């Protein structure tokens, strides 16, 4: 049975202010506010130390001490913390038990601003029933249900998913990955994969972030993904339009740039006036005359012009008259009977 959408909400700003209000000393309150970026951008230990006239090490010590006290209070009487836990757990349940903090912030804030994300991260850091994954080279800042898994367990499960994807060796669907890791809860597997910076997805395909089919970075790879997914030849202007309408990052490329990349990359074959296909579909580069020659060579015997036209049109989107003009006007073709041609010696 499908679960209802979460409606649980928090007034992030007032909740944060009430919790900060339990910190008696102004300096300590200032340190926590600035380190977590609760009302402005996050600041470094050095920046805060310069502002307050203390060393970066002293800032670190005070921050750690205050956060430790707040966590201890969260188990007893910290304002709103029970509501915070309830709301965060409700949303995480809908999102697959773990999610990027930015994704949770989208559900709690009006605009999912950086402030919203910082406030959610701060509140999650204090909530006993929430596990927190800090942002680093391998993970987006994320939170998960501690009842389901600890921070270490989340990292371990993500590592298992990455190993499974490497074993599969190519982009695949989340169901296949779930089977490989032995987890029937595909929503949970997808949620875990979504917090890793080493995994990417595109059009329901999942794979390593270095794979172009799930994370195309340059124009040529984006062209390839468009043709691969649409599964038919396109004019270069149609490819440009498809890229502009896609989910790709940095998709504001010019039609001329698209055309230039199509010409350079051997994966793409010109099969008509401005129309390109993928080489892997069986198309070969060359002029119409080259294709005619290939058809006759493969047949090994003379062919009627209508049959030649039919076969050439399988690999080139050109007018029939263009094929006939090549057939009749090129010296490498010889007519041996009425409307029947072979290769000249």
C-alpha positions as CSV (number, residue, x, y, z in Angstrom):
1,X,0.0,0.0,0.0
2,X,1.4,3.4,-1.0
3,X,2.3,5.7,1.9
4,X,0.8,9.1,2.1
5,X,3.1,12.1,1.5
6,X,4.6,13.6,4.5
7,X,3.1,16.8,5.8
8,X,5.3,17.2,8.9
9,X,6.9,20.6,9.1
10,X,9.2,22.6,11.3
11,X,9.7,26.3,11.7
12,X,13.5,26.0,11.3
13,X,14.4,29.5,12.2
14,X,12.5,29.7,15.5
15,X,13.4,26.2,16.5
16,X,17.1,27.0,16.0
17,X,16.8,30.3,17.9
18,X,15.1,28.6,20.8
19,X,17.9,26.0,21.0
20,X,20.6,28.6,20.8
21,X,18.8,30.5,23.6
22,X,19.7,27.7,26.0
23,X,23.4,28.6,25.5
24,X,24.2,31.0,28.3
25,X,27.3,32.7,27.1
26,X,27.1,35.1,24.1
27,X,30.5,34.1,22.8
28,X,29.7,30.4,22.7
29,X,26.3,31.1,21.1
30,X,28.2,33.2,18.4
31,X,30.7,30.4,17.8
32,X,28.0,27.8,17.2
33,X,25.9,30.1,15.0
34,X,28.8,31.0,12.8
35,X,30.3,27.5,12.6
36,X,27.1,25.9,11.5
37,X,26.1,28.9,9.3
38,X,22.7,29.3,11.0
39,X,22.1,32.9,10.1
40,X,24.8,33.6,7.5
41,X,27.4,31.6,5.6
42,X,29.5,29.1,7.5
43,X,32.8,30.4,8.8
44,X,36.1,28.8,9.5
45,X,37.8,28.4,12.9
46,X,40.3,31.0,11.8
47,X,37.7,33.5,10.7
48,X,35.8,33.2,14.0
49,X,39.0,33.3,16.0
50,X,40.0,36.6,14.4
51,X,36.5,38.0,15.1
52,X,36.5,37.1,18.7
53,X,40.2,37.6,19.4
54,X,41.0,34.0,20.3
55,X,43.0,31.1,18.7
56,X,41.4,28.7,16.2
57,X,42.1,25.9,18.6
58,X,40.2,27.7,21.3
59,X,37.3,28.1,18.9
60,X,37.4,24.4,18.2
61,X,37.4,23.5,21.9
62,X,34.5,25.8,22.7
63,X,32.5,24.5,19.7
64,X,33.0,20.9,20.8
65,X,32.1,21.6,24.4
66,X,28.9,23.5,23.5
67,X,27.7,20.9,21.0
68,X,28.4,18.1,23.5
69,X,26.3,19.9,26.1
70,X,23.5,20.4,23.6
71,X,23.5,16.7,22.7
72,X,23.3,15.8,26.3
73,X,20.4,18.1,26.8
74,X,18.7,16.7,23.7
75,X,18.3,13.4,25.6
76,X,16.4,15.3,28.4
77,X,14.8,18.7,27.9
78,X,16.3,20.6,24.9
79,X,13.5,22.7,23.3
80,X,11.6,21.2,20.4
81,X,14.1,18.3,20.0
82,X,11.3,15.6,20.1
83,X,9.4,17.4,17.4
84,X,12.6,17.7,15.4
85,X,13.2,14.0,15.7
86,X,9.7,13.1,14.8
87,X,9.6,15.4,11.7
88,X,13.0,14.3,10.4
89,X,12.2,10.6,10.8
90,X,8.9,11.1,9.0
91,X,10.6,12.6,6.0
92,X,13.4,10.1,6.1
93,X,10.9,7.3,6.1
94,X,9.5,8.7,2.9
95,X,12.9,9.3,1.3
96,X,14.2,5.7,1.9
97,X,15.6,6.0,5.5
98,X,18.5,8.1,4.4
99,X,18.8,11.3,2.3
100,X,21.0,14.2,1.4
101,X,20.4,17.1,3.9
102,X,19.6,19.3,1.0
103,X,16.7,17.0,0.0
104,X,15.2,17.1,3.5
105,X,15.7,20.9,3.6
106,X,13.6,21.2,0.3
107,X,10.7,19.6,2.2
108,X,11.1,21.8,5.3
109,X,12.0,25.2,3.9
110,X,10.2,27.5,1.4
111,X,13.2,27.7,-0.9
112,X,15.6,25.0,0.5
113,X,18.2,27.8,0.8
114,X,21.7,27.2,2.2
115,X,20.4,28.5,5.5
116,X,17.7,25.9,5.5
117,X,20.3,23.2,4.8
118,X,22.6,24.5,7.6
119,X,19.7,24.6,10.1
120,X,18.6,21.0,9.2
121,X,22.2,19.8,9.6
122,X,22.5,21.5,13.0
123,X,19.2,20.1,14.3
124,X,20.1,16.6,13.0
125,X,23.5,16.8,14.6
126,X,21.7,17.2,18.0
127,X,18.9,14.7,17.5
128,X,19.7,11.3,19.2
129,X,17.7,9.3,16.7
130,X,19.4,10.8,13.6
131,X,22.7,9.6,12.1
132,X,24.7,12.3,10.3
133,X,27.2,11.9,7.4
134,X,29.4,14.9,7.0
135,X,30.2,16.3,3.6
136,X,33.6,15.1,2.2
137,X,35.1,13.8,-1.0
138,X,32.9,10.7,-1.0
139,X,29.6,11.8,0.5
140,X,27.1,14.6,0.3
141,X,26.1,15.9,3.7
142,X,23.3,13.5,4.6
143,X,21.2,12.3,7.5
144,X,19.6,8.9,8.2
145,X,17.5,7.0,10.7
146,X,19.8,5.9,13.5
147,X,17.3,3.1,14.3
148,X,18.0,1.7,10.9
149,X,21.8,2.2,10.8
150,X,24.6,4.1,12.4
151,X,26.9,6.5,10.6
152,X,29.4,3.7,10.1
153,X,26.8,1.3,8.9
154,X,25.6,3.8,6.3
155,X,29.1,4.2,5.0
156,X,29.5,0.4,4.8
157,X,26.3,-0.1,2.9
158,X,27.2,2.6,0.4
159,X,30.6,1.0,-0.1
160,X,28.8,-2.3,-0.8
161,X,26.6,-0.6,-3.4
162,X,29.6,0.9,-5.1
163,X,31.3,-2.6,-5.2
164,X,28.2,-4.1,-6.7
165,X,28.1,-1.4,-9.4
166,X,31.8,-2.0,-10.2
167,X,31.1,-5.8,-10.4
168,X,28.1,-5.2,-12.8
169,X,30.5,-3.1,-14.8
170,X,28.0,-0.9,-16.7
171,X,25.1,1.4,-16.0
172,X,22.0,-0.5,-14.8
173,X,18.7,-0.1,-13.0
174,X,18.4,0.1,-9.2
175,X,16.6,-3.3,-9.1
176,X,19.7,-5.0,-10.5
177,X,21.9,-3.3,-8.0
178,X,19.5,-4.2,-5.1
179,X,19.7,-7.9,-6.1
180,X,23.5,-7.7,-6.3
181,X,23.8,-6.4,-2.7
182,X,21.0,-8.7,-1.4
183,X,18.6,-5.9,-0.3
184,X,15.0,-6.2,-1.5
185,X,14.2,-2.6,-0.3
186,X,15.0,-0.8,-3.6
187,X,14.0,2.5,-2.2
188,X,16.6,2.2,0.5
189,X,19.3,1.1,-1.9
190,X,18.5,4.0,-4.2
191,X,18.6,6.4,-1.2
192,X,22.0,5.1,-0.1
193,X,23.3,5.4,-3.6
194,X,22.0,8.9,-3.8
195,X,24.2,10.2,-0.9
196,X,27.4,9.0,-2.5
197,X,29.5,11.4,-4.6
198,X,31.0,8.3,-6.4
199,X,27.6,7.3,-7.8
200,X,25.4,9.1,-10.4
201,X,22.1,8.4,-12.1
202,X,20.4,9.5,-15.3
203,X,17.1,8.3,-16.8
204,X,16.8,5.5,-14.3
205,X,20.3,4.3,-15.0
206,X,22.8,4.1,-12.1
207,X,26.5,3.8,-12.3
208,X,29.9,5.2,-11.3
209,X,30.1,9.0,-11.5
210,X,33.0,8.6,-14.0
211,X,30.8,6.8,-16.5
212,X,29.5,9.2,-19.3
213,X,26.1,7.4,-19.6
214,X,25.1,8.4,-16.1
215,X,27.2,11.6,-15.8
216,X,28.0,13.1,-19.2
217,X,30.4,16.0,-18.7
218,X,31.4,17.1,-22.2
219,X,29.3,17.9,-25.3
220,X,30.2,14.7,-27.1
221,X,29.0,12.5,-24.3
222,X,25.8,14.4,-24.0
223,X,25.2,13.9,-27.7
224,X,25.8,10.2,-27.3
225,X,23.3,9.9,-24.4
226,X,20.7,11.7,-26.4
227,X,21.0,9.5,-29.5
228,X,21.3,6.3,-27.4
229,X,18.1,7.1,-25.5
230,X,16.0,8.4,-28.4
231,X,17.2,5.3,-30.4
232,X,17.0,7.0,-33.8
233,X,19.0,9.3,-36.1
234,X,18.5,13.0,-35.5
235,X,19.4,16.3,-37.3
236,X,22.1,18.2,-35.4
237,X,19.6,20.9,-34.6
238,X,17.2,18.4,-33.0
239,X,20.1,17.0,-30.9
240,X,20.8,20.6,-29.7
241,X,17.2,21.1,-28.8
242,X,17.1,17.8,-26.9
243,X,20.2,18.7,-24.9
244,X,18.7,22.1,-24.0
245,X,15.5,20.3,-22.7
246,X,17.5,17.6,-20.8
247,X,18.4,17.1,-17.2
248,X,22.1,17.7,-18.0
249,X,24.2,20.2,-16.2
250,X,25.5,23.1,-18.3
251,X,23.2,22.5,-21.2
252,X,23.4,26.0,-22.8
253,X,25.4,25.0,-25.8
254,X,25.1,26.3,-29.3
255,X,23.8,24.4,-32.3
256,X,27.1,25.1,-34.1
257,X,29.1,23.6,-31.2
258,X,26.9,20.5,-31.3
259,X,27.5,20.2,-35.1
260,X,31.3,20.6,-34.6
261,X,31.5,17.8,-32.1
262,X,29.4,15.5,-34.2
263,X,31.9,15.9,-37.1
264,X,34.9,15.2,-34.8
265,X,33.8,12.1,-32.9
266,X,34.0,8.7,-34.7
267,X,31.0,7.4,-32.6
268,X,28.7,9.5,-34.8
269,X,28.0,8.9,-38.5
270,X,26.5,11.4,-41.0
271,X,23.7,9.6,-42.8
272,X,21.9,12.4,-44.4
273,X,21.9,16.2,-44.8
274,X,22.8,17.2,-41.2
275,X,21.4,13.9,-39.8
276,X,23.6,11.8,-37.5
277,X,23.3,8.2,-36.2
278,X,25.5,6.1,-33.8
279,X,28.2,4.0,-35.4
280,X,27.2,1.2,-33.1
281,X,23.9,0.9,-34.8
282,X,25.7,-0.5,-37.8
283,X,26.2,2.7,-39.8
284,X,29.6,3.4,-41.5
285,X,31.2,6.6,-42.4
286,X,31.5,7.5,-46.1
287,X,29.8,9.1,-49.1
288,X,26.7,7.7,-50.8
289,X,29.0,6.2,-53.4
290,X,30.9,4.4,-50.7
291,X,27.7,2.9,-49.4
292,X,26.6,1.8,-52.9
293,X,30.1,0.2,-53.4
294,X,29.8,-1.6,-50.0
295,X,26.3,-2.9,-51.0
296,X,27.5,-4.3,-54.3
297,X,30.7,-5.7,-52.8
298,X,28.8,-7.5,-50.1
299,X,26.3,-8.9,-52.6
300,X,29.1,-10.1,-54.9
301,X,26.8,-10.0,-58.0
302,X,24.9,-7.3,-60.0
303,X,21.8,-5.8,-58.4
304,X,18.8,-4.0,-59.8
305,X,18.8,-0.3,-59.0
306,X,15.6,-0.5,-56.9
307,X,17.3,-3.1,-54.7
308,X,20.4,-0.9,-54.4
309,X,18.3,2.1,-53.5
310,X,16.4,0.0,-50.8
311,X,19.6,-1.2,-49.2
312,X,21.3,2.2,-49.3
313,X,18.4,3.8,-47.6
314,X,18.8,1.5,-44.6
315,X,22.1,3.3,-43.8
316,X,21.6,6.8,-45.4
317,X,18.7,9.2,-45.1
318,X,19.0,10.7,-48.6
319,X,16.8,11.2,-51.6
320,X,16.5,8.3,-54.1
321,X,17.6,10.7,-56.8
322,X,20.9,11.2,-55.0
323,X,21.5,7.5,-55.0
324,X,20.6,7.1,-58.6
325,X,22.8,10.0,-59.7
326,X,25.8,8.4,-57.9
327,X,25.0,5.1,-59.4
328,X,24.8,6.4,-62.9
329,X,27.5,9.1,-62.7
330,X,30.3,7.4,-60.8
331,X,33.0,5.5,-62.8
332,X,33.2,2.7,-60.1
333,X,29.7,1.5,-61.1
334,X,28.9,-0.3,-64.3
335,X,25.5,-1.1,-65.9
336,X,25.4,-4.7,-67.0
337,X,21.7,-5.0,-67.9
338,X,18.6,-2.8,-67.9
339,X,18.6,-0.9,-64.6
340,X,21.1,-3.4,-63.2
341,X,24.5,-2.5,-61.9
342,X,27.8,-4.0,-60.6
343,X,31.2,-2.7,-59.5
344,X,33.5,-1.7,-62.4
345,X,36.7,-3.7,-62.5
